[in-house]
Amino acid sequence: MLPIEVGSPSHRAINFDEIENEEGLRTNIELIDEVRDQAVARMEKYKEKTKEHFSKKSRVKNFQVGDLVLRDTEASDPTNTGKLMQMWEGPYKVKEVLRPDTYKLMNMDESEIPNTWHGLRLRKFYQ
């Protein structure tokens, strides 16, 4: 009981039935598994909706061997960034597709670039 209910009892205190309360608690214990299952289902649905939302924003870029691409300057040299700096550098040729969205690049003079590059850090170059 709340201290204020001692002097003037509330509706909750007046209508309290201990037997009915015990039955209600037992019913809640019996239904706890269903409540948990519903919560797990809601979490799964929320995760799926979140995944769908963020996957809409990322577009898959498929480059073929020999395509000309530009490379994100921030990915190649993080120290050389700024508001007025170039955003893309290149063009480069796609030398090899290692797996979806992972590429080996080479310069236009056929010299290989040592790192692999993710497709999100590349952009198609149009002449």
Salt bridges, closest charged atoms under 4 A:
GLU5 OE2 - ARG12 NH2 3.10
ASP33 OD1 - ARG36 NH1 3.56
ASP67 OD2 - LYS124 NZ 3.69
ASP72 OD2 - ARG121 NH1 2.62
GLU89 OE2 - ARG71 NH2 2.55
GLU110 OE2 - LYS93 NZ 3.45
GLU112 OE1 - LYS95 NZ 2.53
GLU112 OE2 - LYS104 NZ 3.02
